[in-house]
Amino acid sequence: MRLTHVFARAALAATCLLSAAGAQAGDYPDHPVKWVVPFPPGGAMDAIARTLGESMGRALNTTFIVENRAGAGGNIGAMAVARAAPDGYTIMIAANGMAVNPALYKDMGYDPQKDFTPLSLLAVVPNVLVTNPARNPANSVAEVIAQAKARPGHDTFASAGVGTSIHLAGELFVAMTGVDMLHVPYKGSGPAMADLLGGQVDYMFDSVTSAKPHIQSGKLKALGVTTRQRSSALPDVPTLAEAGVPGYELLPWFGAFAPAGTPPAVVARLNDAMRQAMADPKVRETLNAIGAEPIGSRPEQLSAHLAKETDLWARLVKERNIKIQ
């Protein structure tokens, strides 16, 4: 009899908890949402968060406040979000680093696949292999490979830092072509680009967002984009796979996450708002202007993508012996 009472009371308590969660989800959101960007302002990630946040705010009748929390390859911001209350009022935009960092850092302070609730894949911003035409005679990917093989260890490629998509694009290129090129890491893409323009380094697999103005001005020559399909921002530039590296593909992706345990109803509201924003012609126009190609997905698609990417980059990091310096 006592056990019956215990189970009855437990069932009643569970019903009350579910009712409270449902009420909270039904009222969501009733105050501003903090959108953490784990990198400094000014990049593609920051622009995507601000653009989508503005549209989502209108859809959900609230304000999305972007907070830049940079450091440790995105780990500082990610750790703060992982420890935040799982109520939908703190979310994060993340990139490939969510999949790469577990192979680079011994202790990040969080688990990308266990400590977050995926919300949606947001966009892809292709990287593009560029060189300074005033300093380098290479006019195609085939010529880059031939030139590098003719002088092993001589040619260099710059990056925004170890483990960034700009760096990994170069490492994947080296691994798939068998060339011997020297990686030169910088603290951010700005200094790397400055040295590429100045002729101190030979190549860079830069983001289309920051490379496009220099390509249009003629200061840089675009040789190939890293995605499977051509970039709508640079439709005349072939993919690296088309240009001589069959099977090459690197997708610099951006996704949105909430802390683990965020109520499913809240996740659904955020996902709907994100996909609605990415279908907005004005949002798409803004994203296209920075070279971002909107995606929009269900949470489970982002979860599967993160798991696949984590395995992929763990293999490359081990193969190329990539380490944080």
C-alpha positions as CSV (number, residue, x, y, z in Angstrom):
1,M,0.0,0.0,0.0
2,R,2.8,2.3,0.9
3,L,4.5,1.6,-2.5
4,T,1.3,2.5,-4.2
5,H,1.2,5.8,-2.4
6,V,4.9,6.4,-3.3
7,F,4.3,5.7,-7.0
8,A,1.2,7.9,-7.0
9,R,3.0,10.8,-5.4
10,A,5.9,10.4,-7.8
11,A,3.5,10.4,-10.8
12,L,1.8,13.5,-9.5
13,A,5.1,15.3,-9.0
14,A,6.2,14.3,-12.6
15,T,2.9,15.6,-14.0
16,C,3.4,18.9,-12.1
17,L,7.0,19.2,-13.5
18,L,5.9,18.6,-17.0
19,S,3.0,21.1,-16.7
20,A,5.5,23.7,-15.4
21,A,7.9,23.0,-18.2
22,G,5.0,23.3,-20.7
23,A,3.9,26.6,-19.2
24,Q,7.5,28.0,-19.4
25,A,7.8,26.9,-23.0
26,G,4.4,28.4,-23.8
27,D,5.5,31.7,-22.4
28,Y,8.9,31.6,-24.1
29,P,10.4,34.1,-24.7
30,D,9.3,36.7,-22.2
31,H,12.7,38.5,-22.0
32,P,15.7,39.1,-24.3
33,V,17.8,36.1,-25.5
34,K,21.6,36.3,-25.2
35,W,23.4,35.0,-28.4
36,V,27.0,34.3,-27.6
37,V,29.6,34.6,-30.4
38,P,32.8,32.9,-29.2
39,F,35.0,35.1,-31.4
40,P,35.6,38.8,-31.8
41,P,33.2,41.1,-33.7
42,G,33.6,41.7,-37.4
43,G,33.8,38.2,-38.8
44,A,31.3,36.1,-40.7
45,M,30.2,34.4,-37.5
46,D,29.4,37.7,-35.9
47,A,27.6,39.0,-39.0
48,I,25.4,35.8,-39.2
49,A,24.4,36.0,-35.6
50,R,23.5,39.7,-35.8
51,T,21.6,39.3,-39.0
52,L,19.6,36.2,-37.9
53,G,19.1,37.6,-34.4
54,E,17.4,40.7,-35.8
55,S,14.9,38.7,-37.9
56,M,14.3,36.1,-35.1
57,G,13.6,38.9,-32.6
58,R,10.8,40.1,-34.8
59,A,9.4,36.6,-35.2
60,L,9.5,35.9,-31.4
61,N,8.7,39.4,-30.3
62,T,11.9,39.8,-28.3
63,T,15.5,41.0,-28.6
64,F,18.5,38.9,-29.4
65,I,21.6,40.5,-27.7
66,V,24.9,39.4,-29.3
67,E,27.7,39.0,-26.8
68,N,31.2,38.4,-28.1
69,R,33.2,36.1,-25.7
70,A,36.4,35.4,-27.6
71,G,39.4,33.2,-26.6
72,A,41.0,29.8,-26.8
73,G,39.7,28.9,-30.2
74,G,36.1,29.5,-29.2
75,N,36.3,27.5,-26.0
76,I,35.8,30.3,-23.6
77,G,32.4,31.3,-25.1
78,A,31.4,27.7,-25.5
79,M,32.2,26.8,-21.9
80,A,30.1,29.7,-20.7
81,V,27.1,28.6,-22.7
82,A,27.5,24.9,-21.7
83,R,27.2,26.1,-18.0
84,A,24.3,28.5,-18.6
85,A,20.7,27.7,-17.6
86,P,19.0,25.4,-20.1
87,D,16.1,27.7,-20.6
88,G,16.5,29.0,-24.1
89,Y,17.7,32.5,-23.0
90,T,21.4,31.7,-23.8
91,I,22.4,30.3,-27.1
92,M,25.6,30.2,-29.2
93,I,26.7,30.3,-32.7
94,A,29.6,27.9,-33.4
95,A,31.7,26.8,-36.4
96,N,34.0,23.9,-37.3
97,G,35.8,24.4,-34.1
98,M,33.1,22.5,-32.3
99,A,34.2,19.4,-34.3
100,V,37.9,20.2,-34.4
101,N,38.7,21.3,-30.9
102,P,38.2,17.9,-29.2
103,A,41.2,16.6,-31.1
104,L,43.3,19.7,-30.3
105,Y,42.7,20.4,-26.7
106,K,43.2,17.9,-23.8
107,D,40.6,19.6,-21.6
108,M,38.2,22.1,-23.1
109,G,35.9,22.2,-20.0
110,Y,33.0,20.9,-22.0
111,D,31.9,18.1,-24.4
112,P,30.5,19.5,-27.7
113,Q,28.2,16.5,-28.2
114,K,27.0,16.0,-24.6
115,D,26.8,19.5,-23.1
116,F,24.8,21.2,-25.9
117,T,21.4,20.9,-27.5
118,P,21.7,21.4,-31.3
119,L,19.3,24.0,-32.8
120,S,20.1,24.3,-36.5
121,L,22.8,24.4,-39.1
122,L,22.8,28.0,-40.2
123,A,25.1,28.6,-43.2
124,V,28.2,27.7,-45.0
125,V,30.9,30.3,-45.9
126,P,33.3,28.7,-48.4
127,N,37.0,29.2,-48.1
128,V,38.9,30.1,-51.3
129,L,42.5,29.4,-52.2
130,V,44.1,32.8,-53.1
131,T,47.5,34.1,-54.0
132,N,49.0,37.5,-54.7
133,P,49.3,37.7,-58.5
134,A,52.0,40.4,-58.3
135,R,54.3,38.0,-56.3
136,N,53.2,34.5,-57.6
137,P,52.9,33.3,-61.2
138,A,50.6,30.4,-60.4
139,N,47.4,30.7,-62.4
140,S,45.7,27.5,-61.4
141,V,45.5,24.8,-58.8
142,A,47.5,22.5,-61.1
143,E,50.2,25.1,-61.2
144,V,50.2,25.5,-57.5
145,I,50.7,21.7,-57.1
146,A,53.5,21.5,-59.8
147,Q,55.3,24.5,-58.3
148,A,55.1,23.1,-54.8
149,K,56.4,19.7,-55.9
150,A,59.3,21.3,-57.7
151,R,60.5,23.1,-54.6
152,P,59.5,21.1,-51.5
153,G,59.2,23.1,-48.3
154,H,59.5,26.4,-50.0
155,D,55.9,27.5,-50.6
156,T,53.9,28.7,-47.6
157,F,50.2,29.0,-46.7
158,A,49.0,31.4,-44.0
159,S,46.1,30.8,-41.6
160,A,44.2,32.6,-38.9
161,G,45.6,30.2,-36.3
162,V,46.0,26.5,-35.6
163,G,42.7,24.6,-36.0
164,T,40.8,27.2,-37.9
165,S,39.0,26.3,-41.1
166,I,41.6,28.4,-43.0
167,H,44.4,26.2,-41.5
168,L,42.5,22.9,-42.0
169,A,41.8,23.7,-45.6
170,G,45.5,24.0,-46.2
171,E,46.3,20.8,-44.3
172,L,43.7,18.9,-46.2
173,F,45.1,20.2,-49.5
174,V,48.6,19.1,-48.5
175,A,47.4,15.7,-47.4
176,M,45.4,15.1,-50.6
177,T,48.0,16.3,-53.1
178,G,51.2,15.1,-51.4
179,V,52.9,18.5,-51.6
180,D,55.3,19.8,-49.0
181,M,54.1,23.3,-47.9
182,L,54.9,25.2,-44.8
183,H,52.0,26.4,-42.6
184,V,52.4,29.9,-41.1
185,P,49.8,30.6,-38.4
186,Y,48.8,34.1,-37.4
187,K,46.6,35.5,-34.6
188,G,43.6,36.1,-36.8
189,S,42.9,36.4,-40.5
190,G,43.6,40.1,-40.6
191,P,47.4,39.8,-40.0
192,A,47.6,36.7,-42.3
193,M,45.9,38.6,-45.1
194,A,48.2,41.6,-44.6
195,D,51.3,39.4,-45.1
196,L,49.7,37.7,-48.1
197,L,49.1,41.0,-49.7
198,G,52.6,42.1,-48.8
199,G,54.2,39.0,-50.3
200,Q,55.5,37.5,-47.1
201,V,53.5,34.3,-47.6
202,D,52.5,32.5,-50.8
203,Y,48.9,31.3,-50.3
204,M,45.9,31.4,-48.0
205,F,42.6,29.4,-47.9
206,D,40.8,32.5,-46.7
207,S,37.1,32.9,-46.1
208,V,35.2,34.2,-49.1
209,T,33.8,37.0,-46.8
210,S,37.2,38.7,-46.3
211,A,38.9,37.6,-49.6
212,K,36.2,38.7,-52.0
213,P,37.0,42.5,-51.9
214,H,40.7,41.8,-52.6
215,I,39.8,39.4,-55.5
216,Q,37.5,42.0,-57.0
217,S,40.2,44.7,-56.7
218,G,42.7,42.4,-58.4
219,K,45.1,42.3,-55.4
220,L,44.4,38.6,-55.0
221,K,43.8,35.8,-57.5
222,A,41.2,33.2,-56.7
223,L,42.2,29.7,-57.7
224,G,39.6,27.4,-56.1
225,V,36.9,27.2,-53.5
226,T,36.9,24.5,-50.8
227,T,33.2,23.5,-51.1
228,R,31.8,20.7,-53.2
229,Q,29.8,23.2,-55.3
230,R,30.9,26.6,-56.6
231,S,30.2,29.6,-54.4
232,S,27.4,31.9,-55.4
233,A,29.7,34.7,-54.3
234,L,32.4,33.6,-56.8
235,P,30.6,31.7,-59.5
236,D,33.4,31.8,-61.9
237,V,35.9,30.2,-59.6
238,P,36.1,26.4,-59.8
239,T,36.0,24.1,-56.8
240,L,39.3,22.6,-55.8
241,A,37.8,19.2,-56.8
242,E,37.1,20.6,-60.3
243,A,40.5,22.2,-60.5
244,G,42.7,19.2,-59.9
245,V,42.1,17.7,-56.4
246,P,39.3,15.1,-56.9
247,G,37.2,14.5,-53.8
248,Y,38.4,17.7,-52.0
249,E,35.8,19.2,-49.8
250,L,35.9,21.5,-46.8
251,L,32.6,23.0,-45.6
252,P,33.2,25.9,-43.2
253,W,29.8,25.6,-41.5
254,F,28.1,27.6,-38.8
255,G,25.5,26.2,-36.4
256,A,23.5,27.2,-33.4
257,F,23.4,25.5,-30.0
258,A,21.8,25.8,-26.6
259,P,22.8,24.2,-23.3
260,A,22.0,20.6,-22.9
261,G,18.6,20.0,-21.3
262,T,16.9,22.9,-23.0
263,P,13.1,22.0,-23.2
264,P,12.1,20.5,-26.6
265,A,9.3,23.0,-27.0
266,V,11.8,25.9,-26.6
267,V,14.2,24.2,-29.1
268,A,11.3,23.9,-31.5
269,R,10.5,27.6,-31.2
270,L,14.1,28.6,-31.8
271,N,14.5,26.2,-34.7
272,D,11.3,27.5,-36.4
273,A,12.5,31.1,-35.9
274,M,15.9,30.4,-37.3
275,R,14.6,28.6,-40.4
276,Q,12.0,31.3,-40.9
277,A,14.8,33.9,-40.7
278,M,16.9,32.1,-43.3
279,A,13.9,32.0,-45.7
280,D,13.5,35.7,-45.5
281,P,14.7,37.3,-48.8
282,K,16.3,40.3,-46.9
283,V,18.2,38.0,-44.6
284,R,19.4,35.8,-47.6
285,E,20.5,39.0,-49.4
286,T,22.5,40.1,-46.4
287,L,24.1,36.7,-46.0
288,N,24.9,36.4,-49.7
289,A,26.6,39.7,-49.6
290,I,29.2,38.3,-47.1
291,G,29.5,35.0,-49.0
292,A,27.4,33.0,-46.6
293,E,25.0,30.5,-48.1
294,P,22.0,29.9,-45.8
295,I,21.1,26.3,-44.9
296,G,18.6,25.9,-42.1
297,S,18.1,22.4,-40.7
298,R,16.3,20.4,-38.0
299,P,18.3,19.9,-34.7
300,E,18.9,16.2,-35.4
301,Q,20.6,17.1,-38.7
302,L,23.0,19.4,-36.9
303,S,23.6,16.6,-34.3
304,A,24.5,14.1,-37.0
305,H,26.7,16.6,-38.9
306,L,28.6,17.5,-35.7
307,A,29.3,13.8,-35.0
308,K,30.5,13.2,-38.6
309,E,32.7,16.2,-38.7
310,T,34.3,15.3,-35.3
311,D,35.4,12.0,-36.6
312,L,36.7,13.5,-39.9
313,W,38.8,16.2,-38.3
314,A,40.1,13.9,-35.5
315,R,41.6,11.7,-38.3
316,L,43.2,14.7,-40.1
317,V,44.6,16.2,-36.9
318,K,46.3,12.8,-36.1
319,E,47.5,12.2,-39.6
320,R,49.0,15.7,-40.0
321,N,50.2,15.8,-36.3
322,I,48.5,19.2,-35.8
323,K,49.1,20.6,-32.3
324,I,48.2,23.9,-30.5
325,Q,51.4,25.9,-30.3
